[in-house]
């Protein structure tokens, strides 16, 4: 779709140039009627091609800057008060297959964290999307005092590969995250490297989806139990 917005206007522009020069040639040869309409028609096609190209660039810019994709699905089952079983399913990323793991989580809410490499807007427009490394899953209490003293649960989440937009270490212990962090002064396309997290209430039978956007993680409820627990909204913190 991205190339279509450039191929079509370019083709129209080429035709417009041919007609325009043909019209100008006719004018110089004294063929006023044909030369006039040829010149006007060619100029009109050029204007149409320019307008289409600008519209295409606008659409492409909006699509790339608002692009998002799912990175995990969470299914929750309550085992006891403030104690849940969370099934985390990660879709296939690059060469890595889809993965599913089960984690015990204490608290009232689950929290998923990731490391995010955010590109500058111009890099998004040309096709570079935010990359991420899922870092950890933990429990969170709504009561501050209980957060200080309650049972804790923190689990490491495995990542994927760079081809899938996931930051992960390669065999020689090098990653996009590490390279961008170390050499970011030389990589003009990198905007920032930061931690992002999304959290939602846990409830028996609730399911959620976690998405990566150009600016970080967001979480969305996907069934009635989750929507009832979260009042239909989402909570996000960077």
N, C-alpha and C positions, 0 to 999 in steps of 0.2 A: 504494500500500500504506500510505503514511503517513496519508493521509486516512481510509482504511478503519478504522484503529484509533480514530479519533475519531467518525466518522459512526455506526458501529454502536452504541457505548456511549451516544452522545447519543440515538439513536432509542429504545433500550431505556429510558433514563432518562426520556424524555418520556412513554412509555407507563406507566412505573412511577409517575410523578407523577400522571397522569390517574387511574390505578386507585387510588392512595393517597387522593387527594382525594375520589374517588367513595365509597370505603370510609368515610372520615371523615364525609362527608355522610350516608351511610346510618346511621352510629352516632348522629349527632345527631338523626336522624329516628326513632330507636328501633328500627331494623332491625338488631338485634344480630348475628344470624348472618351476613347478607350483608356488613354493615359490618366485622365482625371479619376475615373472609377477604379482603375487599377491601383493608383496611388492611395486613394481613400480606403479601398478595401484592404490593401496590405497594411496600412497604418492601423486600421481597426483590428485586424487579426493580431498585430503586435501588442496593441493595448489589451486585448482579451487574454493573450498569453501571459502578459505581465500580471494582470489581475488574478488569473488562476494560480500563478506561481506564488504570489503573496498570500492568497487564501490557503494554498497548500502548506506553506511554511507556518502560517498561523495555526492550522489544525495539527500539524506535526508537533509543533512546540507544545501545545496544550496536551496532546496525547502523551508525549514523553514525560512532561513534568508532572502529570497526574497518574502515571503508570504504576500499578501495584500488582503483586502476585502473592499467592498463598505460600506460606513456609511451614505451617504445622496445623494439625487438627487435634483438639483435646476433647476427650470423652471422660466424664467424671462419674464415679460411683462412691457413695458415702459408706464408710465402714463403721464409723463411730462418731460421736460428737466431735466436731472440729478435726476429723481425721478422714482422709479421702484417698481413693486410688485414682490416679490420673493416667490415662492412656494417651501418649503423644505419638501421633503418626506424622512423619515428615515425607513429603512427596519426593519423587526422584529428582535429582539435581545433577545436571551434567552427566557424567559417567556413573554416578552413584545410584543404586537402586533405592526404591522407597523403603523406609525403615519405620518400625513401630516398637515402642518400649513402654513399660508400665512402671510408674513411680508412686510410692506412698508419700502423701503430702499432708502436713499438719497446718491448721489455720482456718481462716474464713475465706481467703482468696488465694488463687494461684498467681504466680508472677513469672513471666518468661523474659529473659534478658538476652541481648545480642550485641555484638560489636558491629558497627556499621561504618562502611566507607562511603561517604557521600561525595558525588562528583559535582562540579559546577554546572549551572543550568545549561550552558552551551554544550557541555559534554553530554548531558542528558538528551538534548535535542538531536545530536548526531548518533545516539543509540547506546550510550554508556549508562546503564542503570545502577542504582545503589547496590553494593555488594554487602553481604552480611555473614557473620559467623554466629550461629546460635550458641550461647554460652552456658546458661544454666536455667533450671526450673526450681522455684522455691515456693514455700508457703508464706502467707502474710496474714497477720491478725488485724482486725479492724480496731480493736482496743489497743491504745498505745502502751499501756502498762503490761498487757498480756504479750505484746510484741517484744517487750524487754525480757519477760520471764518465761514465756511459754515454750513448749517443745518446738525445736527448729527442724526444718527439713530442706536441704539444698542438694540438687542433683546436677551433675555435669551433663550437658547435651553435646552430642557429636555434631560436627559440621559436615560440609560437603566440599565440592571443588569449585575452582574459580569459573569454570565453564558454565556452571549452573547459576552463577551469580552468588555463590556461597564462598566465604573466606575460609580457607583451611590450609594447614601446613602440608607442603609437598615433601617427598622423601628426604631431600637435603636440608630440611628444617628451614625453609624459606616460604613466605606467604605474601600475598598481595598486601595484606594488612601491614606486615612488618616493613616491606619495601616502601609502601606509600608513607608510612610513619617516619621512616628513616630518611627518605629522599624527597619528601613532599615539597621542599623548597625548589626542587628541580622539575616537579611534575605540576604544571600549571592547571591541569584538569581537575586535580583533587581539591575539593572544597574543605572537608573536615573529616576527622576520624573520631568517633565518639561511641559511647554506650547508649543503647536505647532499650526500653522495657515497656511491656504492656501487662496489665493485671485485670482480673475479673473475679467476681464472687464464685465460690464453689457451691454446687448444689447437686443433690442426687439426680443422675440422669441428664445433667446439663452437658451440652456440647458447644464448643467454640472453634472459631478459625482465627489464626494469627496470620497477618499479612505484612509483607515488607513493602513500604512505599519509598518514594525518593527522599523522604525525610525521616524514616525510622519505622518502628513496629506499631501496628494497631491491632486490636482484637475485636471480634464481632461475635455476638451470640448467634447460634444457628438453630435452636429449637425453643419450644415454649418454656422448658425448665430454665434454660439459660437466660431467656428474655425476662422471665419473672424475677430471677435472682438479680439481674442487672438493671431492671426497670427499662429495658429496651435500648440502653445507651452503651457507650464504651468508654473505658478509662485508659488514658495513655500518659506515660511519663517518660521523659528523656533524661 
